[in-house]
Amino acid sequence: VLDSDVSEKMRYWLLIPDAALGAFGYFSEAILGLAGSTRRWQYRPWMVILFGIDVIPLGLVSVVLVVLQGTVVGSWCFLCIITAAISSLLVYCAYDEVWSSITYLRRVWGRSRSIPVLWNAFWGTASREAAEAALITEIS
Amino acid sequence: MWPRIAEILIGLWLLASPWVLAYNTAVSAWHMNGFVCGSAIVLLGVLSFWRGSKKAHLAEIPVSLWILSFAYFGSAHPAPAIAQSDFLTALFLLNFAIIPSQANLPPISWRNFREEGRPDGRPVPP
């Protein structure tokens, strides 16, 4: 797998081995997962959405790669199966926060119907509509 | 402030890496690029610790993009070790540079909003 023609071609396009890019992907998940507080779905939706873009497609891609191993390559790689399992678990752990952020932004949009207010809420600027959208859920 | 400390360390690696990974070649564009960009990253990371220049770390984003494109377009296949190192280092740097310095606290705007209180006077949950 590491010295195949496909791998060499990928290296030609990417400059670095694709495994290094994968390692960077997981590192990036760790950094974006550590940054910010538990309430960042409200304070920094951009960070949560970026985390979601990082985690969810990556998890799905690694599952697809494992399926390809069985169907196309015809042999299995133990470490790849483990990483795919962990990635799927991460998708499960991450999606609720991403969902909270999207719900929050939808509520801000529902209240304000204003793109600048939504834009500011996305980048973490406070406004009356954003506060209302974030607080109602906590009271009820 | 942990992203800033990581960036300063990465900047030091950018400074040092041409002399580690391309030690047997004459001083080249890689050495110059590593020196200039590494110094810039260290400087911007340190500047972020002052209140007046706390957003300085955002200026690391264009610097990282420059390192990324210099490594990608400035090297033939197979890429030399220094190009691969610069490429990967720039990716790491981009990741750190977007993290706010006080990411555990609410943004300034929300902190001010909480101090002013809600319009209806009820206490605001943290």
Chai-1 contact restraints between the chains, C-beta under 6 A:
chainA,res_idxA,chainB,res_idxB,connection_type,confidence,min_distance_angstrom,max_distance_angstrom,comment,restraint_id
A,Y12,B,H77,contact,1.0,0.0,6.0,A-B,restraint_1
A,L15,B,Y72,contact,1.0,0.0,6.0,A-B,restraint_2
A,L15,B,A79,contact,1.0,0.0,6.0,A-B,restraint_3
A,L15,B,F87,contact,1.0,0.0,6.0,A-B,restraint_4
A,I16,B,Q84,contact,1.0,0.0,6.0,A-B,restraint_5
A,I16,B,F87,contact,1.0,0.0,6.0,A-B,restraint_6
A,I16,B,L88,contact,1.0,0.0,6.0,A-B,restraint_7
A,A20,B,L88,contact,1.0,0.0,6.0,A-B,restraint_8
A,F24,B,L91,contact,1.0,0.0,6.0,A-B,restraint_9
A,S28,B,N95,contact,1.0,0.0,6.0,A-B,restraint_10
A,I31,B,N95,contact,1.0,0.0,6.0,A-B,restraint_11
A,A35,B,I99,contact,1.0,0.0,6.0,A-B,restraint_12
A,A35,B,A103,contact,1.0,0.0,6.0,A-B,restraint_13
A,G36,B,A103,contact,1.0,0.0,6.0,A-B,restraint_14
A,S37,B,N104,contact,1.0,0.0,6.0,A-B,restraint_15
A,Y43,B,P106,contact,1.0,0.0,6.0,A-B,restraint_16
A,Y43,B,P107,contact,1.0,0.0,6.0,A-B,restraint_17
A,Y43,B,W110,contact,1.0,0.0,6.0,A-B,restraint_18
A,G124,B,P107,contact,1.0,0.0,6.0,A-B,restraint_19
A,T125,B,S109,contact,1.0,0.0,6.0,A-B,restraint_20
A,A126,B,S109,contact,1.0,0.0,6.0,A-B,restraint_21
A,A126,B,W110,contact,1.0,0.0,6.0,A-B,restraint_22
A,A126,B,F113,contact,1.0,0.0,6.0,A-B,restraint_23
A,E138,B,P125,contact,1.0,0.0,6.0,A-B,restraint_24
